[in-house]
Amino acid sequence: MKFKEGNVPLYFQFFLMIKNNIMLGEIQPGARIPNIEQLHARYGVSHATVRRALALLEKEGLIVKKRGTGIIVRDEVDLPIWNPTSLRDLSKSALKDVQARPLFCGWIDPPRRVAGYYGQQANSYRKGLIFKVQRLWASREVPRHKRVSTAWYPASVVSQVGEKKLRKTTLLQTEIKRGRYRSVRIHQTLRPWICDAETAGLLEIPDGTPVFHRTWVFYNSRQEVFVISENITTANSLVRMIETKFPAEISN
């Protein structure tokens, strides 16, 4: 794979390549990743590029450095477990530096990809419909850094929390305060794609600009899906989000 300068920084391109290989299973859990010198020689990128990419992978919890062994892919990379304390901290951090504008809230037919996650899980739908909440988020510090977030809630969660609260507040903040979720597992996918005209208008970018579609599927302690969060953001906004460990998806 060749890397070149462009809208996406080289180190972030390198980070995405390794991350996608890990998430797709091309690099297995527990496998050893080549060291900085070996990666530099194999891909022709600078030592600094490799170091920054590895630092992001470590921050995301995908790799771990072991003395005497080297860089190892963690055993569980797609289902991290967060406890209520860490979730509260992350939720506060997510909301601190952004402001939201509501775009849509209501019951709709579930898209096939969403229905695939919920499967046959009981009480997921109300008359065959799923509850959708969509918002536009903008950074207070850098207003041009925006993302479109869409949360898909099962009927069981809507019944517990209430539609009004889901319109005005964030799910995790509400549910963690109630002590409803003692642990949360998260499955994450990250896919680059070309945005459509509607998304481009919301993000204030030209049609056809490459953007990233990030999906988080949250499971409760009973291994039931209680929210699916999808985020669309530009490459530069995603870089900032990850570098600052800004958990945008939590704010859905």
Summary of the structure (lengths in Angstrom):
residues: 252
radius of gyration: 18.9
end to end distance: 34.8
largest distance: 57.6
contacts: 748
relative contact order: 0.14
helix: 38%
strand: 29%
